[in-house]
């Protein structure tokens, strides 16, 4: 009876043994698959992993400009709405839309005939009163002689003196009327009040115009020079003030929206006298000569304000920086092509390079590509220097400047 039981239990024991071996093999395969890569051992041992391929960059030592970036708006230094000073019919337009003009250039002509007639009338009245004054002055001279001979009463002399003074006052009024008529006649020529560039004409020839019109004939904007206003966070204000109070000229650059093309160079001209409490920012104004006229009023630009220069700064590409639970670090490569995890203290950055305050030395090599499988002590294979620019089809890849 015992022999039969032993024979029946053998197949079950074999199945359990087979299943156990199979599970153990699966576990071993999974451990091998997910186990981190190890440095390839030296010597004849052939069981190690291949070296990790990486691209590296060298730590540079050079002067690094400290630049503050902001979004700015181009504004004209002066804007003038050209309106008529007198009423009348617009008989001539003497400008083309968009042309540059100088202060004093004649832009339009209002019908001058009514004002020429008014001037003639004022001049006629002036001549009439001048004749009356001369006659009254002759009589006054005669009365003074008669009064000296005691031939007329004092009252007669006083009356004549009052009449002369009256004519003199009337003459001054007439002279003012003539001057006003001349001024109105001159106002029939509509002139540019400032240097600048004209906009689009808003009133056509033949229309009646008035000094009280809502729409101007044309608008002039001064574009040479031109200004750019931008804002900076209040935390960045002390660095700017330190330079301004030392009378240092700060350079400001204007770039297009994509920050791919520099449009113009200028200088910081002024700061606002208060911080906007709603945004915690302060407004600044830069002056640009704009000789090439790349800046237009109301244009949005990216500004770069250089506040100082860090001399002999240690720089690494932004792609070399790694971030972990213990802070920022880089993968440094030693002379034996082994990885060293190096904690670093970072400083300012311009988007391409970052200043390293502590943690690296000049000409050390740091990994910029291929960091995914790196561990401290890994041996690597350097396949190139710098980060490759993405191809046009790699839209998701970051844009990083290649190291030189």
MOCORPE-V659666 format. One record per pair of residues at least 6 apart in sequence whose C-alpha atoms are under 8 Angstrom apart, sorted by the first residue. I is the first residue (numbers start at 1). GAP is how many residues later the second one is. D is the distance in whole Angstrom. If there is no record, write none. Layout:
BEGIN
i/gap/d
I/GAP/D
I/GAP/D
END
This chain:
BEGIN
i/gap/d
36/337/8
37/12/6
37/336/7
38/10/7
38/11/6
38/340/7
39/9/7
39/10/7
39/11/8
39/12/7
39/338/7
39/339/5
39/340/5
40/7/8
40/8/4
40/9/5
40/10/6
40/11/7
40/339/7
41/7/6
51/327/8
51/328/6
51/329/5
51/330/6
52/318/8
52/321/7
52/322/7
52/326/8
52/327/7
52/328/5
52/329/6
53/317/7
53/327/6
53/328/5
53/329/6
53/330/6
54/313/7
54/314/8
54/315/6
54/316/5
54/317/7
54/326/7
54/327/6
54/328/5
54/329/6
54/330/7
55/312/6
55/313/6
55/314/5
55/315/7
55/327/6
55/328/6
55/329/5
55/330/5
55/331/6
55/332/7
56/309/6
56/310/5
56/311/4
56/312/5
56/313/7
56/326/7
56/328/7
56/329/5
56/330/6
56/331/8
57/259/7
57/260/7
57/308/6
57/309/6
57/310/6
57/311/7
57/328/5
57/329/5
57/346/6
58/258/7
58/304/8
58/305/5
58/306/5
58/307/5
58/308/6
59/255/6
59/256/6
59/257/5
59/301/8
59/302/7
59/303/5
59/304/5
59/305/5
59/306/6
59/307/7
60/253/8
60/254/6
60/255/5
60/256/7
60/302/6
60/303/6
61/251/5
61/252/5
61/253/5
61/254/6
61/301/6
62/249/7
62/250/4
62/251/5
62/252/7
62/253/8
63/246/6
63/247/6
63/248/4
63/249/5
63/250/6
64/245/6
64/246/5
64/247/6
64/248/7
64/249/6
64/291/8
65/241/7
65/242/8
65/243/6
65/244/4
65/245/6
66/240/6
66/241/6
66/242/5
66/243/6
66/244/7
66/282/7
66/284/8
67/237/6
67/238/5
67/239/4
67/240/6
67/241/8
67/283/7
68/236/6
68/237/5
68/238/6
68/239/7
69/233/7
69/234/6
69/235/5
69/236/6
70/160/6
70/161/7
70/162/7
70/232/6
70/233/5
70/234/7
71/159/6
71/160/7
71/229/7
71/230/6
71/231/5
71/232/6
72/156/6
72/157/5
72/158/4
72/159/7
72/228/6
72/229/5
72/230/6
72/231/6
73/155/5
73/156/5
73/157/6
73/224/8
73/225/6
73/226/6
73/227/5
73/228/6
74/152/7
74/153/6
74/154/4
74/155/6
74/221/7
74/222/6
74/223/5
74/224/5
74/225/5
74/226/6
74/227/7
75/151/7
75/152/5
75/153/6
75/154/7
75/221/8
75/222/5
75/223/6
75/224/8
76/145/6
76/146/5
76/147/6
76/150/5
76/151/6
76/220/8
76/221/5
77/144/8
77/145/6
77/146/7
77/148/7
77/149/6
77/150/6
78/143/6
78/144/5
79/140/7
79/141/6
79/142/5
79/143/6
80/113/7
80/114/7
80/139/6
80/140/5
80/141/7
81/135/6
81/136/8
81/137/6
81/138/5
81/139/6
82/108/8
82/110/7
82/111/8
82/134/5
82/135/6
82/136/5
82/137/6
82/138/7
83/107/8
83/127/8
83/128/6
83/130/7
83/132/8
83/133/5
83/134/6
83/135/8
84/103/7
84/104/8
84/106/6
84/125/7
84/126/6
84/127/5
84/133/8
85/99/8
85/102/6
85/103/8
85/105/8
85/125/7
85/126/5
86/98/7
86/101/6
86/102/7
86/124/6
86/125/6
87/23/8
87/121/7
87/122/6
87/123/4
87/124/6
88/22/6
88/23/6
88/120/5
88/121/6
88/122/7
89/21/6
89/22/6
89/117/6
89/118/6
89/119/4
89/120/6
90/18/7
90/19/6
90/20/5
90/21/6
90/114/8
90/115/5
90/116/5
90/117/6
90/118/6
90/119/7
91/17/8
91/18/6
91/19/6
91/20/6
91/114/6
91/115/6
92/16/5
92/17/5
92/18/7
92/113/6
92/114/8
93/14/6
93/15/5
93/16/7
93/111/8
93/112/6
94/12/7
94/13/5
94/14/5
94/15/8
95/12/6
95/13/7
97/101/6
97/102/6
97/103/5
97/104/6
98/99/6
98/100/5
98/101/5
98/102/7
99/98/6
99/99/6
99/100/8
100/95/8
100/96/6
100/97/4
100/98/6
101/91/7
101/94/6
101/95/6
101/96/6
101/97/7
102/90/7
102/92/6
102/93/4
102/94/7
103/88/7
103/89/5
103/90/5
103/91/4
103/92/5
104/87/5
104/88/5
104/89/6
104/90/7
105/86/5
105/87/5
106/83/6
106/84/6
106/85/4
106/86/6
107/82/7
107/83/6
107/84/5
107/85/7
108/81/6
108/82/5
108/83/7
109/79/6
109/80/5
109/81/6
110/78/5
110/79/6
110/80/7
111/77/7
112/73/6
112/76/6
115/66/7
115/67/8
115/69/6
115/70/5
116/65/8
116/69/6
118/63/6
119/59/6
119/62/5
119/63/6
119/66/8
122/52/7
122/55/6
122/56/5
122/59/7
123/51/8
123/55/6
125/49/7
126/45/6
126/48/5
126/49/6
126/52/8
129/38/7
129/41/7
129/42/6
129/45/8
130/37/8
130/41/7
132/35/7
133/31/6
133/34/5
133/35/7
136/24/7
136/27/7
136/28/6
137/27/6
139/21/7
140/17/7
140/20/6
140/21/6
140/24/8
143/9/7
143/13/8
143/14/6
143/17/8
144/13/7
146/6/6
147/6/7
147/7/7
147/10/7
192/28/8
194/26/8
194/28/8
195/25/8
195/26/8
195/27/6
196/24/6
196/25/5
196/26/4
196/27/6
196/28/7
197/23/5
197/24/5
197/25/6
197/26/7
198/20/7
198/21/6
198/22/5
198/23/7
199/19/6
199/20/5
199/21/6
199/22/8
200/18/6
200/19/7
201/16/6
201/17/5
201/18/8
202/13/7
202/14/7
202/15/5
202/16/6
203/12/8
203/13/7
203/14/5
203/15/8
221/76/8
223/67/7
223/70/7
223/72/8
223/73/7
223/74/8
224/65/6
224/66/6
224/67/7
224/69/8
225/62/7
225/63/6
225/64/4
225/65/6
225/66/8
226/61/6
226/62/5
226/63/6
226/64/6
226/69/8
227/58/7
227/59/6
227/60/5
227/61/6
228/57/6
228/58/5
228/59/7
228/60/8
229/54/7
229/55/6
229/56/4
229/57/6
230/53/6
230/54/5
230/55/7
230/73/8
231/50/6
231/51/5
231/52/4
231/53/6
232/49/5
232/50/6
232/51/7
232/52/8
233/47/6
233/48/4
233/49/6
234/41/7
234/46/6
234/47/5
234/48/6
237/45/8
239/68/7
240/67/6
243/6/8
243/7/8
243/64/7
244/6/8
249/18/7
249/19/7
250/17/6
250/18/5
250/55/7
250/56/6
250/57/6
251/14/7
251/15/6
251/16/5
251/17/6
251/54/6
251/55/6
251/56/8
252/13/6
252/14/5
252/15/5
252/16/6
252/34/7
252/51/7
252/52/6
252/53/5
252/54/6
253/9/7
253/10/8
253/11/6
253/12/5
253/13/6
253/50/6
253/51/5
253/52/7
254/8/6
254/9/5
254/10/5
254/11/6
254/12/8
254/47/6
254/48/6
254/49/5
254/50/7
255/6/6
255/7/4
255/8/5
255/9/7
255/46/6
255/47/5
255/48/6
255/49/8
256/6/7
256/7/7
256/44/8
256/45/5
256/46/6
257/43/7
257/44/6
257/45/6
259/43/7
263/31/6
263/32/7
264/24/7
264/26/7
264/30/7
264/31/8
265/23/6
266/20/6
266/21/5
266/22/4
266/23/7
267/19/5
267/20/5
267/21/7
268/16/8
268/17/6
268/18/4
268/19/6
268/37/8
269/15/8
269/16/6
269/17/5
269/18/6
270/14/6
270/15/5
270/16/7
271/11/8
271/12/6
271/13/4
271/14/6
272/10/6
272/11/5
272/12/6
274/8/7
275/6/6
275/7/5
275/8/8
276/6/6
313/42/6
313/43/8
314/41/6
314/42/6
314/43/7
314/46/8
314/47/7
314/48/7
315/38/6
315/39/5
315/40/5
315/41/6
316/37/6
316/38/6
316/39/7
316/40/7
316/50/8
317/35/6
317/36/4
317/37/6
317/51/7
317/86/8
318/33/7
318/34/6
318/35/5
318/36/6
319/49/5
319/50/8
319/68/8
319/81/7
320/10/6
320/11/7
320/46/6
320/47/6
320/48/4
320/49/8
321/7/7
321/8/6
321/9/5
321/47/8
322/6/6
322/7/5
322/8/6
323/6/6
327/16/7
328/15/6
328/16/6
328/17/7
328/18/8
329/12/7
329/13/5
329/14/4
329/15/5
330/11/6
330/12/5
330/13/7
330/14/7
330/36/7
330/37/7
331/8/6
331/9/6
331/10/5
331/11/6
331/35/6
331/36/5
331/40/8
332/7/6
332/8/5
332/9/6
332/10/6
332/32/7
332/33/6
332/34/4
332/35/6
333/6/5
333/7/6
333/31/7
333/32/5
333/33/6
333/34/7
334/6/7
334/30/8
334/31/7
336/43/8
337/42/6
337/43/6
337/44/7
337/45/8
338/39/6
338/40/5
338/41/4
338/42/6
339/35/7
339/36/7
339/37/5
339/38/5
339/39/5
339/40/6
339/41/7
340/36/5
340/37/6
341/34/8
341/35/6
342/17/6
342/18/8
343/16/6
344/12/7
344/13/7
344/14/5
344/15/4
344/16/7
345/11/6
345/12/5
345/13/5
345/14/7
346/8/7
346/9/6
346/10/5
346/11/6
346/12/7
347/7/7
347/8/5
347/9/6
347/10/6
348/6/6
348/7/6
349/6/6
352/48/7
352/49/6
368/18/7
368/19/6
369/18/6
385/17/8
385/18/7
386/15/8
386/16/5
386/17/4
386/18/7
387/13/6
387/14/7
387/15/5
387/16/7
388/12/7
388/13/8
388/14/6
389/10/6
389/11/6
389/12/7
389/13/7
390/7/6
390/8/7
390/9/7
END
